[in-house]
Amino acid sequence: MHSTGEKPGTGVYTCTMCAQKVVLDDKSDKLPPCPKCQNTNYSK
């Protein structure tokens, strides 16, 4: 599980609450709060 503010690396992360997908294209990108429900936890 990954949380908002982490830099988990490139890839597609899925919100654990609403299944909204967030794509990080750079290793230095931080996970934002979910744009749909503001949840802070993601699975990859």
DSSP file (Angstrom, degrees, kcal/mol; ACC not computed):
  #  RESIDUE AA STRUCTURE BP1 BP2  ACC     N-H-->O    O-->H-N    N-H-->O    O-->H-N    TCO  KAPPA ALPHA  PHI   PSI    X-CA   Y-CA   Z-CA
    1    1 A M              0   0    0      0, 0.0     2,-0.3     0, 0.0    42,-0.2   0.000 360.0 360.0 360.0 142.6    0.0    0.0    0.0
    2    2 A H  E     -A   42   0A   0     40,-2.9    40,-3.2     4,-0.0     2,-0.3  -0.903 360.0-149.2-122.4 151.1    1.2    3.5   -0.8
    3    3 A S  E >   -A   41   0A   0     -2,-0.3     3,-2.0    38,-0.2    28,-0.3  -0.834  31.6 -80.8-122.7 158.2    0.1    6.8    0.7
    4    4 A T  T 3  S+     0   0    0     36,-2.0     3,-0.1    -2,-0.3    -1,-0.1  -0.236 115.2  29.5 -51.0 136.7   -0.2   10.4   -0.3
    5    5 A G  T 3  S+     0   0    0     26,-2.8    -1,-0.2     1,-0.4     2,-0.1   0.152  92.1 119.4  95.3 -18.5    3.1   12.2   -0.3
    6    6 A E    <   -     0   0    0     -3,-2.0    25,-2.4    25,-0.1    -1,-0.4  -0.384  60.4-140.4 -75.5 158.6    5.2    9.2   -1.0
    7    7 A K        +     0   0    0     23,-0.2    23,-0.1     1,-0.1     3,-0.1  -0.740  33.6 163.4-114.4  78.0    7.5    8.9   -4.1
    8    8 A P        -     0   0    0      0, 0.0     2,-0.1     0, 0.0    -1,-0.1   0.512  48.9-108.9 -80.6  -3.0    6.8    5.2   -5.0
    9    9 A G        -     0   0    0     20,-0.5    17,-0.1    18,-0.3    15,-0.1  -0.384  54.1 -31.2 102.1 176.3    8.1    5.4   -8.5
   10   10 A T  S    S+     0   0    0     15,-0.2     2,-0.3    -2,-0.1    15,-0.2  -0.276  86.2  76.8 -70.2 154.3    6.5    5.4  -11.9
   11   11 A G  E    S-B   24   0A   0     13,-2.4    13,-2.8     2,-0.1     2,-0.5  -0.844  79.3 -57.2 141.7-175.3    3.4    3.4  -12.6
   12   12 A V  E     -B   23   0A   0     -2,-0.3     2,-0.4    11,-0.2    11,-0.2  -0.904  44.7-166.4-106.1 127.2   -0.4    3.4  -12.2
   13   13 A Y  E     -B   22   0A   0      9,-3.2     9,-2.9    -2,-0.5     2,-0.5  -0.928   7.3-148.6-117.1 139.0   -1.8    3.6   -8.7
   14   14 A T  E     -BC  21  43A   0     29,-3.3    29,-2.6    -2,-0.4     7,-0.2  -0.915  20.6-117.2-114.1 128.6   -5.4    2.8   -7.8
   15   15 A C  E  >  - C   0  42A   0      5,-2.9     4,-1.2    -2,-0.5    27,-0.2  -0.383  16.8-143.3 -60.2 133.2   -7.3    4.5   -5.0
   16   16 A T  T  4 S+     0   0    0     25,-2.2    -1,-0.2     1,-0.2    26,-0.1   0.642  95.7  44.3 -75.7 -13.3   -8.2    1.9   -2.3
   17   17 A M  T  4 S+     0   0    0     24,-0.4    -1,-0.2     3,-0.1    25,-0.1   0.874 132.5   8.0 -97.1 -45.6  -11.6    3.6   -1.7
   18   18 A C  T  4 S-     0   0    0      2,-0.1    -2,-0.1     0, 0.0    -3,-0.0   0.450  90.5-119.6-121.1  -1.8  -13.0    4.5   -5.1
   19   19 A A     <  +     0   0    0     -4,-1.2     2,-0.1     1,-0.2    -3,-0.1   0.603  54.1 158.4  71.7  14.1  -10.7    2.8   -7.7
   20   20 A Q        -     0   0    0     -6,-0.1    -5,-2.9     1,-0.1     2,-0.4  -0.478  36.3-132.1 -64.0 137.8   -9.7    6.1   -9.3
   21   21 A K  E     -B   14   0A   0     -7,-0.2     2,-0.4    -2,-0.1    -7,-0.2  -0.775  19.9-168.4 -99.3 140.9   -6.4    5.6  -11.1
   22   22 A V  E     -B   13   0A   0     -9,-2.9    -9,-3.2    -2,-0.4     2,-0.5  -0.995  10.0-150.8-125.6 131.3   -3.4    8.0  -10.8
   23   23 A V  E     -B   12   0A   0     -2,-0.4     2,-0.5   -11,-0.2   -11,-0.2  -0.898   5.7-165.0-107.3 127.4   -0.4    7.8  -13.2
   24   24 A L  E     +B   11   0A   0    -13,-2.8   -13,-2.4    -2,-0.5     7,-0.0  -0.954   8.3 178.7-107.9 124.3    3.0    8.8  -12.1
   25   25 A D        +     0   0    0     -2,-0.5     2,-0.4   -15,-0.2   -15,-0.2   0.469  63.4  55.3-103.5  -2.2    5.5    9.2  -15.0
   26   26 A D  S >  S-     0   0    0    -17,-0.1     3,-1.6   -15,-0.1   -17,-0.2  -0.981  75.7-130.6-134.1 143.7    8.6   10.3  -13.1
   27   27 A K  T 3  S+     0   0    0     -2,-0.4   -18,-0.3     1,-0.3    -1,-0.1   0.747 109.9  53.9 -62.3 -23.0   10.4    8.7  -10.1
   28   28 A S  T 3  S+     0   0    0    -20,-0.1    -1,-0.3     2,-0.1     2,-0.1   0.483  82.0 114.2 -92.3  -2.2   10.3   12.1   -8.3
   29   29 A D    <   -     0   0    0     -3,-1.6   -20,-0.5   -22,-0.1     2,-0.3  -0.439  58.7-141.4 -68.4 140.1    6.5   12.5   -8.5
   30   30 A K        -     0   0    0    -23,-0.1   -23,-0.2    -2,-0.1   -26,-0.1  -0.784  22.1-107.1 -99.3 146.8    4.6   12.4   -5.2
   31   31 A L        -     0   0    0    -25,-2.4   -26,-2.8   -28,-0.3   -25,-0.1  -0.575  37.1-148.8 -70.1 128.6    1.3   10.7   -4.9
   32   32 A P        -     0   0    0      0, 0.0   -26,-0.1     0, 0.0     2,-0.1  -0.435  31.6 -83.1 -87.3 168.9   -1.5   13.3   -4.5
   33   33 A P  S    S-     0   0    0      0, 0.0     7,-0.2     0, 0.0     6,-0.1  -0.435  70.2 -77.9 -61.0 152.0   -4.7   12.8   -2.5
   34   34 A C     >  -     0   0    0      5,-2.8     4,-1.8     1,-0.2   -12,-0.0  -0.315  38.0-142.3 -55.5 128.0   -7.2   11.0   -4.7
   35   35 A P  T  4 S+     0   0    0      0, 0.0    -1,-0.2     0, 0.0   -13,-0.0   0.700  97.0  42.7 -67.4 -17.2   -8.6   13.6   -7.2
   36   36 A K  T  4 S+     0   0    0      3,-0.1    -2,-0.1   -16,-0.0     0, 0.0   0.879 135.7   4.4 -95.4 -45.5  -12.1   11.9   -6.9
   37   37 A C  T  4 S-     0   0    0      2,-0.1    -3,-0.1   -17,-0.0    -1,-0.0   0.424  88.3-120.0-125.2   0.2  -12.6   11.2   -3.2
   38   38 A Q     <  +     0   0    0     -4,-1.8     0, 0.0     1,-0.2     0, 0.0   0.587  57.1 154.9  68.7  11.7   -9.5   12.7   -1.4
   39   39 A N        -     0   0    0     -6,-0.1    -5,-2.8     1,-0.1    -1,-0.2  -0.273  37.0-149.8 -61.6 158.4   -8.5    9.3    0.0
   40   40 A T        +     0   0    0     -7,-0.2   -36,-2.0   -36,-0.1     2,-0.4   0.311  64.5  85.1-117.6   7.8   -4.8    9.0    0.8
   41   41 A N  E     +A    3   0A   0    -38,-0.2   -25,-2.2   -40,-0.0   -24,-0.4  -0.925  49.8 177.6-118.3 139.3   -4.1    5.3    0.2
   42   42 A Y  E     -AC   2  15A   0    -40,-3.2   -40,-2.9    -2,-0.4     2,-0.3  -0.937  17.3-150.9-133.3 153.5   -3.3    3.5   -3.1
   43   43 A S  E       C   0  14A   0    -29,-2.6   -29,-3.3    -2,-0.3    -2,-0.0  -0.869 360.0 360.0-115.8 159.1   -2.5    0.1   -4.3
   44   44 A K              0   0    0     -2,-0.3   -32,-0.2   -31,-0.2   -29,-0.1   0.403 360.0 360.0-108.8 360.0   -0.3   -0.6   -7.4
